[in-house]
C-alpha cells in the first residue's frame, strides 16, 4: 500500500483513545533498564521507535519482555554490558542522544548508528560536553554526526555546560545517565534551549523511579549519585498523537472527544489547546479526557512562538491553512533536523494544496484560505503524514503517500481514523 485516500467527512462527532506517550515510554524504558529490580510499564507505546530502543537496551544487558499491555523490564543496576556490535537505532533521534549518554556507563567501545536520515541528525553538543569531561566520544570522521563511537570507562559525573543547543534531548541524556556515574553531576544551561518541557518530563520520570533532580535555578540542575528502583509505572497518553484529532474538530467544525489523555500533563504539546481556543475552538477538559469542538475559525494575523512544542508545528500549519488570515510560526529552526526538514516539507506541501507558505530563518509564514486536494509527499515523516491526513477530512481529493511512516510514533493512527469511517485505502 503506497497511498491512502482520505474521504471528506460531512459530520464529525467522534470518540478516540490515545496510545501511551512516546516521550514518556522512551524515558521509562531507559530508566527501568538502569534500575535495580524489575519494572512493569503499563500502556507503554509499541512503535517502530520504541522497538529499536528495546532491542538496544536488551543488547546492553536489560531483560525486556512484552506481555499483553505491559512491558516488563529487569534492570541492570546501572552496570551495562558491552554488546560487541553496533547498536542500530533506525531514525530514533531520542534513542541516539539518550544512549550516547548511557553508553558512557560501560567499558570498551560502543558504536551507535542508524538509517540515512539519523546519520544526518547532529549530536555534537552532547559529544563536546562529554569530551570536556574526559570521555572519548566522537562522531563519524570526527564530526558531530552518527555513527557515534564511544570508548567508555564509566561516567565520571562532574560539571557540564550546554550552550545554545538545538535539542533539549542533550540535557535529558546527561540527567538520565548521571545517577549511575562515579560522582554527583551538575548540568548548566546557557543561551537558547528549545523544548524545555521535555526536560521537566525527564525530571518527573527520574523522580518516580527514585532519583530526584534538584533545579537550583531555571538553568542549573543537580543530580546526586544514586540508584533507580524498579517500579510499576503507568505511561500516560500521548498528547502529540491526540493533537491530530483536536485538529480534526477544528477544521471540520465538529466535535472530538479524546480519551486517555491527561489535561494536566507536563507534555508541552498540551499548549496547542490554548492556541485552538484563541482561534475559535471550544475545549472541555475532564478526567483523563479532552473534548474539542470546532467553530468559526478566527481570521486576522496571528503570531505563535512554538519553541516549547515544535512537534505541533505541522498540526498548527494545517490549521493555519484552513483559516482566513496570516499565521506566523517562530522559534523552531531545529525543525530542520527532525525526521525531515519539516519547515521545507510543510512549505512545499501547503503550496501543493494551493496555500501560500514561505519558510523563514526560524519558522514558517502561512496565508490561510481554502486548500484544494493534492497528493501529499510525506518525506518518510510521521508528523507530516498525520497532519495532512486530517486535512483530507475537510478537503476532497487528498491522498497521502507512504502512509506506513506513521508507525514511527503511532502505529494505530489509521485504525483510529477508520473508526470514524472516513479513510479509503488507495493503491
C-alpha positions as CSV (number, residue, x, y, z in Angstrom):
1,X,0.0,0.0,0.0
2,X,1.7,3.2,-1.2
3,X,-1.1,5.7,-0.8
4,X,-4.1,6.4,1.3
5,X,-7.0,8.4,0.0
6,X,-9.0,10.4,2.7
7,X,-12.7,10.9,2.2
8,X,-14.1,14.2,3.5
9,X,-16.5,14.0,6.4
10,X,-19.9,15.5,6.4
11,X,-20.4,15.5,10.2
12,X,-17.8,14.8,12.8
13,X,-18.8,13.6,16.3
14,X,-16.2,11.1,17.3
15,X,-14.5,9.4,20.3
16,X,-10.9,8.2,20.1
17,X,-8.4,6.8,22.6
18,X,-4.7,7.6,22.6
19,X,-1.8,5.2,23.0
20,X,1.0,5.8,25.5
21,X,3.2,8.8,25.2
22,X,6.3,8.1,23.1
23,X,8.4,10.5,25.1
24,X,7.4,9.0,28.4
25,X,7.7,5.5,27.1
26,X,11.3,6.0,26.0
27,X,12.3,7.7,29.2
28,X,10.7,4.9,31.2
29,X,12.3,2.1,29.2
30,X,15.8,3.6,29.6
31,X,15.4,4.4,33.3
32,X,13.9,1.0,34.0
33,X,16.8,-0.6,32.2
34,X,19.2,1.2,34.5
35,X,17.2,0.4,37.6
36,X,17.8,-2.2,40.3
37,X,14.9,-4.7,40.2
38,X,12.0,-5.2,37.8
39,X,9.7,-2.6,36.4
40,X,6.2,-3.1,34.9
41,X,5.4,-0.4,32.3
42,X,1.7,-0.3,31.5
43,X,0.2,1.5,28.5
44,X,3.7,1.8,27.0
45,X,3.8,2.7,23.4
46,X,4.6,-0.1,20.9
47,X,6.0,1.6,17.8
48,X,8.9,1.5,15.4
49,X,11.0,3.9,17.6
50,X,10.3,2.0,20.8
51,X,11.1,-1.3,19.1
52,X,14.6,-0.1,18.1
53,X,15.2,1.2,21.7
54,X,14.0,-2.1,23.3
55,X,16.5,-4.1,21.1
56,X,19.3,-1.7,22.0
57,X,18.6,-1.9,25.7
58,X,18.5,-5.7,25.5
59,X,21.9,-5.6,23.9
60,X,23.1,-3.5,26.9
61,X,22.0,-6.2,29.3
62,X,18.4,-5.4,30.3
63,X,15.9,-8.2,30.2
64,X,12.8,-6.9,28.5
65,X,9.6,-8.8,27.9
66,X,6.3,-7.7,26.2
67,X,3.3,-9.2,27.9
68,X,-0.2,-8.1,26.9
69,X,-0.4,-4.4,27.7
70,X,2.7,-4.4,29.8
71,X,6.4,-4.2,29.1
72,X,8.4,-5.9,31.8
73,X,12.0,-4.6,32.3
74,X,14.6,-6.3,34.6
75,X,17.2,-3.6,35.1
76,X,20.9,-3.7,35.1
77,X,21.5,-1.7,38.2
78,X,23.4,0.8,36.1
79,X,26.0,-1.8,35.0
80,X,25.5,-2.1,31.3
81,X,27.1,-4.7,29.1
82,X,29.2,-4.2,26.0
83,X,27.4,-6.0,23.2
84,X,30.5,-6.2,21.0
85,X,28.5,-5.0,18.0
86,X,26.9,-1.8,16.6
87,X,23.6,-0.7,18.1
88,X,21.2,0.2,15.2
89,X,18.5,2.7,16.1
90,X,16.7,3.3,12.8
91,X,15.7,7.0,12.8
92,X,15.1,7.3,16.5
93,X,16.9,10.6,17.4
94,X,15.8,10.4,21.0
95,X,17.4,7.0,21.5
96,X,20.6,8.1,19.7
97,X,21.1,11.0,22.0
98,X,20.0,9.3,25.2
99,X,22.0,6.2,24.6
100,X,25.1,8.3,23.7
101,X,25.0,9.3,27.4
102,X,24.1,5.8,28.7
103,X,26.9,4.1,26.7
104,X,29.5,6.1,28.8
105,X,28.5,4.0,31.8
106,X,30.1,0.9,30.3
107,X,33.6,-0.2,29.4
108,X,35.1,-0.6,26.0
109,X,34.0,0.6,22.6
110,X,30.3,1.3,21.8
111,X,29.1,2.2,18.3
112,X,25.6,3.8,17.8
113,X,24.3,4.1,14.3
114,X,21.0,4.3,12.3
115,X,19.5,4.9,9.0
116,X,20.5,7.6,6.4
117,X,18.4,10.3,8.0
118,X,19.6,9.6,11.5
119,X,23.2,9.9,10.3
120,X,22.3,13.5,9.3
121,X,21.0,14.5,12.7
122,X,23.5,16.2,15.0
123,X,24.8,15.0,18.3
124,X,27.8,17.4,18.5
125,X,26.8,19.5,21.6
126,X,26.5,16.3,23.7
127,X,29.7,14.8,22.3
128,X,31.5,18.1,23.1
129,X,30.2,18.1,26.7
130,X,31.2,14.5,27.2
131,X,34.7,15.2,25.7
132,X,35.2,18.1,28.0
133,X,34.6,15.7,30.9
134,X,37.4,13.4,29.7
135,X,35.1,10.9,27.9
136,X,36.3,9.7,24.5
137,X,33.1,10.2,22.4
138,X,33.1,11.3,18.8
139,X,31.0,11.2,15.6
140,X,32.0,9.8,12.3
141,X,35.3,11.1,10.9
142,X,35.5,13.4,14.0
143,X,32.2,15.1,13.1
144,X,29.2,15.6,15.3
145,X,27.0,13.1,13.4
146,X,26.3,9.4,13.8
147,X,27.7,6.8,13.8
148,X,28.8,7.6,17.3
149,X,31.9,5.9,18.7
150,X,32.4,5.9,22.5
151,X,35.4,4.4,24.3
152,X,33.8,4.1,27.7
153,X,35.4,3.8,31.1
154,X,32.4,4.9,33.3
155,X,30.6,8.2,33.6
156,X,32.6,10.4,35.9
157,X,30.0,12.9,37.0
158,X,31.1,16.5,37.4
159,X,30.1,19.8,35.8
160,X,28.6,20.0,32.3
161,X,27.7,23.1,30.3
162,X,25.4,23.2,27.3
163,X,25.1,26.4,25.4
164,X,22.6,27.4,22.6
165,X,21.7,23.8,21.7
166,X,19.2,22.8,19.1
167,X,17.7,19.9,21.2
168,X,16.8,19.5,24.9
169,X,17.5,15.8,24.5
170,X,21.2,16.6,25.2
171,X,20.1,17.8,28.6
172,X,17.9,14.8,29.3
173,X,20.7,12.4,28.2
174,X,23.1,13.8,30.8
175,X,20.4,13.9,33.6
176,X,19.3,10.3,33.0
177,X,22.8,9.0,32.9
178,X,24.0,11.0,35.9
179,X,22.8,8.9,38.9
180,X,24.8,5.9,37.7
181,X,28.1,7.8,37.4
182,X,31.0,7.9,39.8
183,X,30.0,11.2,41.4
184,X,27.4,13.9,41.6
185,X,26.6,15.8,38.4
186,X,25.7,19.4,37.7
187,X,24.3,20.5,34.3
188,X,24.3,24.2,33.5
189,X,22.3,25.6,30.5
190,X,23.3,28.8,28.7
191,X,21.7,30.7,25.9
192,X,18.8,29.3,23.8
193,X,17.5,25.9,24.9
194,X,14.4,24.7,23.0
195,X,11.7,22.3,24.1
196,X,12.3,22.7,27.9
197,X,9.0,21.0,28.8
198,X,10.7,17.8,27.8
199,X,13.4,18.3,30.4
200,X,10.6,18.6,33.0
201,X,9.2,15.3,31.8
202,X,12.6,13.8,32.3
203,X,12.9,15.1,35.8
204,X,9.4,13.8,36.6
205,X,10.2,10.3,35.3
206,X,13.5,10.2,37.2
207,X,11.8,11.2,40.4
208,X,9.2,8.5,40.0
209,X,11.9,5.9,39.6
210,X,13.6,7.1,42.8
211,X,16.1,9.8,41.8
212,X,15.2,13.4,42.2
213,X,16.8,16.2,40.1
214,X,17.3,19.4,42.0
215,X,16.6,22.5,40.0
216,X,18.8,25.1,41.7
217,X,17.9,27.8,39.1
218,X,15.8,27.6,35.9
219,X,19.1,26.7,34.1
220,X,21.0,24.7,36.7
221,X,20.3,21.1,37.5
222,X,22.0,18.9,40.2
223,X,21.8,15.1,40.3
224,X,23.2,13.1,43.2
225,X,24.8,9.7,42.6
226,X,22.1,7.3,43.4
227,X,20.1,4.2,42.3
228,X,16.9,3.9,40.2
229,X,14.5,1.4,41.6
230,X,12.2,-0.9,39.7
231,X,8.5,0.2,39.9
232,X,5.1,-0.2,38.4
233,X,4.7,2.7,36.0
234,X,1.6,3.9,34.1
235,X,2.5,5.7,30.9
236,X,0.1,8.5,30.2
237,X,-1.5,9.0,26.8
238,X,0.3,10.8,24.0
239,X,-0.7,14.4,23.6
240,X,1.2,14.7,20.3
241,X,-0.9,12.0,18.8
242,X,-4.0,13.5,20.3
243,X,-3.3,16.8,18.5
244,X,-4.4,15.3,15.1
245,X,-7.8,14.6,16.4
246,X,-8.0,18.1,18.1
247,X,-7.1,19.4,14.6
248,X,-9.9,17.3,13.0
249,X,-12.5,19.0,15.2
250,X,-11.1,22.5,14.5
251,X,-11.1,22.3,10.7
252,X,-14.2,20.2,10.3
253,X,-16.3,22.2,12.7
254,X,-17.3,19.1,14.6
255,X,-16.6,17.5,18.0
256,X,-14.0,15.0,19.0
257,X,-13.6,13.5,22.5
258,X,-10.0,12.2,23.0
259,X,-9.7,9.7,25.9
260,X,-6.6,8.5,27.8
261,X,-5.0,11.9,27.9
262,X,-4.1,14.0,31.0
263,X,-5.2,17.6,30.8
264,X,-2.7,18.5,33.5
265,X,0.2,16.8,31.7
266,X,3.8,18.1,31.6
267,X,3.9,17.3,27.9
268,X,4.5,20.6,26.3
269,X,2.2,19.9,23.3
270,X,-0.8,20.4,25.5
271,X,-0.2,24.1,24.8
272,X,-1.8,23.6,21.4
273,X,-5.2,23.7,23.1
274,X,-4.6,27.3,24.2
275,X,-3.9,28.2,20.6
276,X,-7.0,26.4,19.4
277,X,-9.1,28.3,21.9
278,X,-7.5,31.6,20.7
279,X,-8.5,30.7,17.1
280,X,-12.1,29.9,17.9
281,X,-12.4,26.3,19.2
282,X,-14.1,25.3,22.4
283,X,-12.1,23.0,24.7
284,X,-13.5,20.9,27.6
285,X,-11.1,19.2,29.9
286,X,-12.2,16.3,32.1
287,X,-10.9,13.2,33.9
288,X,-8.3,11.7,31.5
289,X,-10.1,13.2,28.5
290,X,-10.2,16.3,26.4
291,X,-13.0,17.3,24.1
292,X,-12.6,19.9,21.3
293,X,-15.4,21.4,19.4
294,X,-14.7,23.4,16.3
295,X,-16.3,26.7,15.5
296,X,-15.8,29.6,13.0
297,X,-12.0,29.9,12.8
298,X,-10.9,33.5,13.6
299,X,-9.2,35.4,10.9
300,X,-6.5,38.1,11.0
301,X,-2.8,37.9,11.6
302,X,-1.6,35.7,14.5
303,X,2.0,35.1,15.7
304,X,2.9,31.9,17.6
305,X,6.2,31.0,19.3
306,X,6.3,27.2,19.2
307,X,9.8,26.8,20.7
308,X,8.4,24.7,23.6
309,X,6.2,22.5,21.4
310,X,8.0,22.1,18.0
311,X,6.2,18.9,17.2
312,X,2.9,20.9,17.0
313,X,4.1,22.9,14.0
314,X,2.7,20.6,11.3
315,X,-0.6,20.4,13.2
316,X,-0.8,24.2,13.5
317,X,0.3,24.7,9.9
318,X,-2.6,22.7,8.6
319,X,-5.0,24.6,10.9
320,X,-3.5,27.8,9.7
321,X,-4.1,26.7,6.1
322,X,-7.8,26.4,6.8
323,X,-8.5,29.8,8.4
324,X,-8.6,33.2,6.8
325,X,-5.6,35.3,7.7
326,X,-1.8,35.2,8.1
327,X,-0.1,32.8,10.6
328,X,3.5,33.4,11.6
329,X,5.2,30.5,13.4
330,X,8.5,31.3,15.0
331,X,11.4,29.9,17.2
332,X,11.6,26.5,15.6
333,X,14.8,26.4,13.5
334,X,15.5,23.0,14.9
335,X,12.6,21.5,12.9
336,X,15.1,21.3,10.0
337,X,16.8,18.5,11.9
338,X,13.8,16.2,12.6
339,X,12.7,13.2,10.6
340,X,12.6,15.5,7.6
341,X,13.4,19.2,7.2
342,X,9.9,20.0,8.4
343,X,9.9,23.6,7.6
344,X,10.8,22.9,3.9
345,X,8.4,20.0,3.8
346,X,5.5,22.0,5.2
347,X,6.0,24.9,2.8
348,X,6.2,22.6,-0.2
349,X,3.1,20.5,0.7
350,X,1.0,23.5,1.6
351,X,1.8,25.1,-1.7
352,X,0.8,21.8,-3.3
353,X,-2.7,22.4,-1.8
354,X,-2.8,26.0,-3.1
355,X,-1.9,27.7,0.2
356,X,0.9,30.3,0.1
357,X,3.6,29.3,2.6
358,X,7.2,30.5,3.0
359,X,10.0,29.3,5.2
360,X,11.8,31.8,7.4
361,X,15.1,31.5,9.2
362,X,13.3,30.2,12.3
363,X,9.8,29.2,11.2
364,X,7.1,29.5,8.6
365,X,4.6,32.0,7.4
366,X,1.2,30.8,6.1
367,X,-1.5,32.7,4.2
368,X,-4.6,30.7,5.0
369,X,-7.6,30.2,2.8
370,X,-9.3,27.3,1.1
371,X,-6.9,24.4,0.4
372,X,-7.5,22.1,-2.5
373,X,-6.9,18.4,-2.8
374,X,-3.5,17.1,-3.6
375,X,-1.2,14.1,-3.4
376,X,0.9,14.8,-0.3
377,X,4.5,13.7,-0.2
378,X,5.4,12.7,3.4
379,X,9.2,12.6,3.3
380,X,9.0,9.5,5.5
381,X,7.9,11.8,8.3
382,X,5.1,10.6,10.5
383,X,4.0,14.1,11.6
384,X,3.7,15.4,8.0
385,X,1.6,12.3,7.1
386,X,-0.8,12.6,10.1
387,X,-1.3,16.3,9.8
388,X,-2.2,16.3,6.1
389,X,-4.3,13.1,6.6
390,X,-6.5,15.2,8.8
391,X,-6.7,17.9,6.2
392,X,-8.3,15.3,4.0
393,X,-11.3,15.1,6.3
394,X,-12.1,18.7,5.2
395,X,-10.7,18.8,1.7
396,X,-11.7,16.4,-1.0
397,X,-9.0,14.8,-3.2
398,X,-6.4,14.4,-0.5
399,X,-4.1,11.4,-0.8
400,X,-1.2,10.5,1.5
401,X,1.9,8.8,0.1
402,X,3.9,6.3,2.2
403,X,1.2,6.1,5.0
404,X,3.2,3.4,6.8
405,X,5.6,6.1,8.1
406,X,3.2,6.8,10.9
407,X,4.4,3.6,12.5
408,X,7.4,5.5,13.9
409,X,5.2,7.0,16.6
410,X,1.6,6.0,16.2
411,X,1.0,2.6,14.5
412,X,-2.7,2.7,15.3
413,X,-3.4,6.1,13.7
414,X,-5.1,4.7,10.6
415,X,-7.2,2.4,12.7
416,X,-8.5,5.4,14.8
417,X,-9.2,7.2,11.5
418,X,-11.2,4.3,10.3
419,X,-13.3,4.3,13.4
420,X,-14.9,7.5,12.1
421,X,-15.3,5.8,8.7
422,X,-13.5,8.3,6.5
423,X,-10.5,6.6,5.2
424,X,-10.3,4.8,1.9
425,X,-7.2,2.7,1.2
426,X,-5.6,3.5,-2.1
427,X,-3.3,1.6,-4.4
